[in-house]
């Protein structure tokens, strides 16, 4: 079956990432919920939220962890190695974008380790999109901590690079993706991953 690595936000496990890790298997996509903070001690009870220097010094380690997790998932019995993607929220979305473009290093890849990518309320820290797979960009709209203009810019960059991309903006939503916004985000994610990972033609 197809599968995705699920990446949490700056505060660690919890939130929409946990919901997606739990619910995606019911929609035909296995999940591997990764604690990429495992080798980098969190600077506070808020994890890495607001810890810009800590994020910068830890990012390469996180990239390696995500790439290792992706490769391990591809070797897992019952998982189709040609249908493995990533889903990331907030900091995890930014990490997914960078890993999708650079792997565990700093040199752009020719081919992404992912076959589909979903990012929710994510800062685009990659600076490049050329190697990215089909990508779903989700924004919480005017109430999101990440400006909706950033999501639109990422979407336009993907389109300009001829990467299949979909953008959904939840009007007047928030960064946390709760309530009706969570339901909408899950629906968009399920549909996108079914199209690019779960269908037999993927």
Number of C-alpha atoms within 10 A of each C-alpha: 18 27 29 31 23 24 29 26 25 19 18 22 17 11 16 23 25 16 12 20 22 14 16 18 15 9 12 17 22 21 22 18 19 18 15 22 20 11 11 15 11 18 13 11 9 12 17 22 17 13 14 10 9 16 18 9 11 17 18 18 17 23 23 16 20 27 21 14 18 23 15 12 23 21 12 11 9 12 17 15 20 15 22 27 31 28 28 26 28 25 25 27 28 22 28 34 33 25 29 31 27 24 23 20 14 13 9 18 17 11 15 20 24 27 24 27 28 27 27 29 30 29 21 22 13 17 11 18 25 20 20 29 24 22 28 21 23 24 30 26 21 17 16 20 17 20 17 20 12 15 25 17 12 22 23 16 17 23 16 12 14 13 18 16 21 17 15 18 18 20 14 12 20 19 21 20 23 14 9 11 18 20 13 15 21 18 11 19 22 19 13 20 30 17 15 22 26 20 13 11 7 14
